[in-house]
Amino acid sequence: MLEFASFVGAEINWDLDRTDFLTDRLNREARAAAGIELSKRQYNRRFRMLRRLSAKASRLERVRELRRLTLIASAGFVGAIDRDRFRADADAACFVAYYTARRKLRREFSLTGRENPFDQVAEALLARCRARGDTDWAMIALACPAWEVLRHLRPDQLGELLGRWSAVTRSVAGLLAGLWRSSEIDKATMVVRTGVDSSSWNALAGAYNAARNGWIACLHAAGVPDLLDHAWPGKVMRVMAADLAFWHHEAGGGLHPDTSVWSRLPLPWEVLDGTAVCTRADVEAACREHGVDPERAGWTAPRAHAAIARFRPTPELVHGVSVSDPVWAMALRHARVFSGKPVRTGVFGGQDAAG
């Protein structure tokens, strides 16, 4: 779109970097000197059209970048896996596909935290990978940068992955900085009202935290976590709508302890660009001040998986699954396997056992 705008705009000496309708248009003398024979009205219409086209292209670029970072937050770098590599190791491919699907489950509007994506099925699939000697651990690490996976990587593979996560962390931090400056967000509570682009903020916050966790996990796996001791960026808190915050309050809850730690520390993007100073000791002190374990909460160490979640079928996980036997498919349907509701037991051949 921008290439087309530049090509068409050459007829009126239009500059992509100077698109302000009030200050960047050419007057009559400048148009005559440039050999532009269009009337003022025709010139203004073309200038306005090109300005709008460039603005749309900028918005499109921003949305595409936001989508890319959202996918990285929920799936890591699985987009870099080509078809041949994916098919070469069936066990690793099954784990990557299932674990990625689990991480992409939609969040539920509730007071409880998000369920651990590493469930019983993921554990069983990873066990198959452990049992083989030629597992493509580097491919698994693109989706799951956990210690158990990273310890199998060669130094060059670990270094490459470390560079990927470092670059994404800094890229997302820059976008968060711009959104922070243009929004009115209360750092102490992270509660927002109408008018704040909370969707973009939460998507970027999720991408930043995932990239930061992957970055720190690689540093620990390489045995060099002390490289960040003098410039340790903290986590970024998601924003919460006022109605959900009120619900938490009415249910007897309050702000998450991490929010108090976040408000106590310098902004992460200022630490990354050197504007502010935040050491690992500063982070640990802030955590102790608010009763947070800095390692278990992921402030100074890779965030460890919680207890392995119990498997439960959901519409997202069974979407697109084909069943060759129509009787078995009917039984699964009556058992509510495809609905996401609690599975009904005692179903055979499409009829309840009691019937």
C-alpha positions in Angstrom: 0.0 0.0 0.0 2.8 2.4 0.8 4.6 1.6 -2.4 1.5 2.3 -4.4 1.0 5.6 -2.5 4.5 6.7 -3.2 4.2 5.8 -6.9 1.0 7.7 -7.3 2.1 10.6 -5.0 5.1 11.2 -7.2 2.8 13.1 -9.6 2.1 15.8 -6.9 5.5 15.6 -5.1 3.9 13.9 -2.2 6.3 12.8 0.6 5.4 9.9 2.8 7.1 11.5 5.8 5.2 14.8 5.4 1.4 14.1 5.3 0.0 16.9 7.5 -2.9 18.4 5.6 -2.5 21.9 7.0 1.3 22.3 7.0 2.7 20.0 4.3 0.7 20.9 1.2 2.3 22.9 -1.5 0.9 26.4 -2.2 0.2 27.8 -5.6 3.7 29.0 -6.3 5.3 25.7 -5.1 2.9 23.7 -7.3 3.8 25.8 -10.3 7.5 25.5 -9.6 7.1 21.7 -9.3 5.3 21.6 -12.7 2.0 20.5 -11.1 -0.8 21.6 -13.4 -3.7 20.4 -11.3 -6.2 22.8 -9.8 -6.1 23.4 -6.1 -9.2 21.3 -5.6 -7.8 18.3 -7.5 -4.4 18.6 -5.7 -6.1 18.7 -2.3 -8.3 15.7 -3.1 -5.2 13.6 -4.2 -3.2 14.8 -1.1 -6.1 13.9 1.2 -6.6 10.5 -0.4 -2.8 9.6 -0.1 -2.8 10.8 3.5 -5.7 8.5 4.4 -4.1 5.6 2.5 -0.8 6.0 4.3 -2.7 6.2 7.7 -4.6 3.0 6.9 -1.3 1.3 6.0 0.2 2.3 9.3 -2.8 0.9 11.2 -2.6 -2.3 9.2 1.1 -2.6 10.0 0.4 -2.1 13.7 -2.4 -4.7 13.7 -0.2 -7.3 11.9 2.6 -6.7 14.4 0.2 -7.0 17.3 -1.1 -10.3 15.8 2.4 -11.6 15.4 3.3 -10.9 19.0 0.0 -12.3 20.3 0.8 -15.6 18.5 4.3 -15.6 20.0 2.8 -15.1 23.5 0.5 -18.1 23.0 2.6 -20.4 20.8 6.3 -19.3 21.0 8.2 -19.6 17.8 6.3 -22.6 16.3 5.7 -20.5 13.2 9.3 -21.0 12.3 8.9 -24.8 12.1 8.6 -25.9 8.5 6.5 -28.9 7.3 9.4 -31.3 6.7 10.9 -30.7 10.2 7.5 -31.1 11.8 6.9 -34.5 10.0 10.4 -35.8 10.7 9.7 -36.3 14.5 6.1 -37.5 15.1 6.4 -37.6 18.9 7.8 -34.1 19.1 5.3 -32.8 16.6 2.4 -34.3 18.7 3.6 -32.6 21.8 4.2 -29.2 20.1 0.7 -29.3 18.4 -1.1 -30.3 21.6 0.8 -28.0 24.0 0.3 -25.1 21.6 -3.4 -25.8 21.4 -3.6 -25.9 25.2 -1.9 -22.5 25.4 -4.3 -21.0 23.0 -7.4 -21.8 25.0 -9.6 -18.8 25.5 -9.4 -17.2 28.9 -12.5 -17.6 31.1 -14.2 -14.6 32.7 -13.8 -15.8 36.3 -12.0 -15.0 39.6 -9.8 -18.0 39.4 -6.4 -18.0 37.6 -5.8 -19.5 34.2 -5.4 -23.3 34.1 -1.9 -24.7 33.6 -1.6 -25.6 29.9 0.7 -28.5 30.8 -1.9 -31.2 31.5 -1.9 -35.0 31.8 -1.9 -35.5 28.0 1.0 -33.1 27.5 2.9 -35.0 30.2 2.2 -38.3 28.4 3.3 -36.9 25.1 6.5 -35.4 26.5 7.3 -38.8 28.2 7.3 -40.4 24.7 9.9 -37.8 23.7 12.0 -38.6 26.7 12.0 -42.3 25.9 13.7 -41.7 22.5 17.3 -40.8 22.0 16.9 -38.7 18.8 14.1 -36.4 19.8 14.2 -32.9 18.2 14.4 -31.0 21.4 15.2 -27.8 19.6 11.8 -27.9 17.9 10.1 -28.6 21.2 12.0 -25.6 22.8 10.4 -23.3 20.2 7.0 -24.0 21.8 8.0 -24.9 25.4 11.2 -23.1 26.7 11.1 -25.0 30.0 14.3 -26.2 31.8 13.5 -29.9 31.1 13.5 -29.1 27.4 16.3 -26.5 27.3 18.8 -28.7 29.0 18.8 -31.0 25.9 19.9 -28.2 23.6 23.4 -27.7 22.2 25.1 -24.4 23.1 24.6 -23.0 19.6 20.9 -23.9 19.7 20.4 -22.4 23.1 22.2 -19.2 22.1 20.0 -18.8 19.0 16.9 -19.2 21.1 18.2 -16.8 23.6 18.7 -14.2 20.9 15.2 -14.7 19.6 13.6 -14.2 23.0 15.8 -11.2 23.8 14.9 -9.5 20.5 11.1 -10.0 21.1 11.3 -8.8 24.7 12.9 -5.5 23.6 10.5 -5.1 20.6 7.4 -5.6 22.8 8.8 -3.3 25.5 9.1 -0.5 23.0 5.4 -0.9 21.9 4.3 -1.0 25.5 6.2 2.2 26.2 4.3 4.0 23.4 0.9 2.7 24.6 1.7 3.7 28.2 2.5 7.3 27.2 -0.8 7.6 25.2 -3.0 6.0 27.9 -4.1 7.0 31.3 -3.4 3.9 33.4 -3.2 3.9 37.2 0.1 2.1 37.8 -0.9 1.4 41.5 -4.1 -0.5 40.6 -4.0 -1.2 36.9 -7.7 -0.7 36.8 -9.0 1.1 33.7 -12.3 2.6 32.5 -13.8 3.2 29.1 -11.5 4.8 26.6 -8.3 2.8 27.3 -7.2 0.3 24.7 -7.1 -2.6 27.2 -7.2 -5.3 24.6 -4.0 -4.1 23.0 -2.3 -3.5 26.3 -3.2 -7.0 27.6 -2.1 -8.7 24.4 1.3 -6.8 24.5 1.7 -7.5 28.2 1.1 -11.2 27.6 3.7 -11.2 24.8 6.2 -9.3 26.9 5.9 -11.6 29.9 6.1 -14.8 27.7 9.2 -13.4 25.9 10.8 -12.3 29.2 10.2 -15.7 30.7 11.7 -17.4 27.7 14.7 -15.1 27.8 15.3 -15.7 31.5 14.8 -19.4 31.1 17.5 -19.5 28.4 19.9 -17.5 30.6 19.4 -19.9 33.5 19.8 -22.9 31.2 23.1 -21.4 29.9 24.3 -20.8 33.4 24.6 -17.1 33.1 21.6 -15.5 34.8 23.9 -13.0 36.5 24.3 -11.1 33.2 21.1 -9.3 34.1 21.9 -8.6 37.8 22.5 -4.9 37.2 19.6 -4.4 34.7 16.8 -6.7 35.6 13.5 -5.7 33.9 10.3 -6.7 35.8 7.1 -8.2 34.6 4.2 -6.2 33.1 0.8 -6.4 34.7 -2.4 -6.7 32.7 -5.0 -4.1 33.1 -8.4 -4.9 34.6 -11.8 -3.4 33.8 -13.5 -1.6 36.7 -16.4 -4.0 36.7 -14.2 -7.0 37.1 -12.2 -5.2 39.8 -15.5 -4.5 41.7 -16.4 -8.2 41.3 -13.1 -9.2 42.9 -13.7 -6.7 45.7 -17.3 -8.0 46.4 -16.0 -11.6 46.5 -13.6 -10.7 49.2 -10.5 -10.4 47.0 -8.2 -7.6 46.2 -5.3 -6.6 44.0 -2.9 -9.4 43.1 0.3 -9.0 45.1 2.3 -8.8 41.8 0.5 -5.5 41.1 2.1 -4.0 44.2 5.5 -5.2 43.1 5.0 -3.8 39.6 4.0 -0.4 41.0 7.1 -0.3 43.3 9.6 -1.0 40.4 10.7 1.2 37.5 8.9 0.6 34.2 10.5 -2.4 32.4 11.1 -0.5 29.1 12.9 2.2 30.9 15.2 -0.4 32.5 15.8 -2.0 29.1 16.8 1.2 27.4 18.9 2.4 30.3 16.7 5.3 31.3 16.1 3.8 34.8 18.1 1.5 37.0 16.7 -1.7 38.5 18.9 -4.4 39.8 18.0 -7.9 40.7 18.4 -6.9 44.4 15.8 -4.2 43.8 13.3 -6.7 42.5 13.9 -9.1 45.3 13.5 -6.3 47.9 10.2 -5.2 46.3 8.9 -8.8 46.3 9.8 -9.2 50.0 8.1 -5.9 50.9 4.8 -7.3 49.5 5.1 -10.9 50.6 5.9 -12.3 47.1 8.4 -15.1 46.5 10.5 -13.6 43.6 11.5 -17.0 42.2 8.2 -18.9 42.4 6.3 -15.9 41.0 8.7 -15.5 38.1 10.2 -12.2 39.0 13.8 -13.4 39.2 13.7 -16.9 37.8 11.8 -18.8 35.0 8.2 -19.3 36.0 7.8 -23.0 36.9 4.8 -25.0 35.8 2.2 -25.5 38.4 0.8 -28.9 39.2 -0.1 -30.9 36.1 -3.6 -30.1 35.2 -6.3 -32.7 34.8 -7.3 -33.3 31.2 -10.7 -32.1 30.2 -12.0 -31.9 26.6 -12.9 -28.5 25.2 -14.3 -27.4 21.9 -11.0 -25.9 20.9 -9.1 -29.1 21.4 -11.5 -31.4 19.5 -12.3 -29.0 16.6 -11.5 -30.6 13.3 -11.1 -34.1 14.7 -12.7 -36.7 12.4 -14.2 -40.0 13.7 -14.4 -42.8 11.2 -17.0 -44.9 13.0 -20.4 -43.1 13.0 -21.7 -45.1 16.0 -18.6 -44.0 18.1 -19.0 -40.5 16.9 -22.7 -40.5 18.1 -21.6 -41.9 21.5 -19.0 -39.1 21.8 -21.6 -36.5 20.9 -24.1 -37.7 23.5 -21.3 -37.8 26.0 -20.8 -34.0 25.4 -17.2 -34.5 24.4 -17.5 -31.9 21.6 -19.5 -29.3 23.7 -16.9 -28.4 26.3 -19.5 -29.3 29.0 -18.7 -31.8 31.7 -18.5 -35.3 30.1 -21.6 -37.4 30.7 -20.6 -40.9 31.8 -22.4 -44.2 31.0 -23.0 -43.4 27.4 -22.8 -46.2 24.7 -24.2 -46.3 21.2 -25.8 -42.9 21.7 -28.0 -44.0 24.6 -27.5 -43.5 28.4 -26.7 -46.7 30.2 -29.8 -46.2 32.3 -31.9 -46.2 29.2 
